[in-house]
Amino acid sequence: MPHAPAPITRKDLEDALRGLVDDSHETIVDMGTKAAGIAGAVGFLVLALTYLLGRRRGSRARAVVEVRRI
């Protein structure tokens, strides 16, 4: 006659879930740090590009005023 498996206890479930949560938490924290760095770099590039394009457009659209003394 086969031996019946041992019943699953609350401690067994807690240990298994705690192991999963700890592993996933470390992965999420690592990904969040990388994502924040990438987002900051992309934001800086967009800001710099906008500034440079605005300077170029401003220099092209600027009125030229000539002042003469009489």
C-alpha positions in Angstrom: 0.0 0.0 0.0 1.5 3.4 -1.0 2.4 5.8 1.7 0.2 8.9 2.0 2.0 12.3 1.4 2.5 14.5 4.4 -0.1 17.2 4.8 0.9 20.8 3.7 1.3 23.0 6.7 0.9 26.7 7.1 4.7 27.0 7.6 5.4 25.2 4.3 3.1 27.7 2.4 4.6 30.7 4.2 8.2 29.6 3.4 7.3 29.0 -0.3 5.5 32.3 -0.7 8.2 34.3 1.2 10.9 32.8 -1.1 8.9 33.9 -4.2 8.2 37.4 -2.9 11.9 38.0 -1.9 13.1 37.0 -5.4 10.5 39.1 -7.2 11.1 42.1 -4.9 14.8 42.2 -5.8 14.0 41.9 -9.5 11.5 44.7 -9.3 13.9 47.0 -7.4 16.7 46.4 -9.9 14.4 47.0 -12.9 13.0 50.2 -11.2 16.5 51.6 -10.8 17.4 50.9 -14.4 14.1 52.4 -15.6 14.5 55.6 -13.6 18.0 56.0 -15.1 16.8 55.5 -18.6 13.8 57.8 -18.1 16.1 60.5 -16.8 18.4 60.2 -19.7 15.6 60.3 -22.2 14.0 63.3 -20.5 17.3 65.2 -20.6 17.8 64.4 -24.3 14.3 65.6 -25.1 14.8 68.8 -23.1 18.2 69.5 -24.8 16.7 68.8 -28.3 13.8 71.1 -27.6 16.1 73.9 -26.4 18.4 73.6 -29.5 15.4 73.5 -31.9 13.9 76.6 -30.1 17.2 78.5 -30.4 17.4 77.7 -34.1 13.8 78.8 -34.8 14.3 81.9 -32.7 17.3 83.0 -34.7 15.5 82.5 -38.0 12.3 84.3 -36.9 14.0 87.2 -35.1 13.3 90.6 -36.6 16.3 92.7 -37.7 16.0 96.3 -36.5 18.4 98.9 -37.8 18.9 102.0 -35.8 20.5 105.1 -37.4 21.5 108.3 -35.8 20.6 111.5 -37.6 
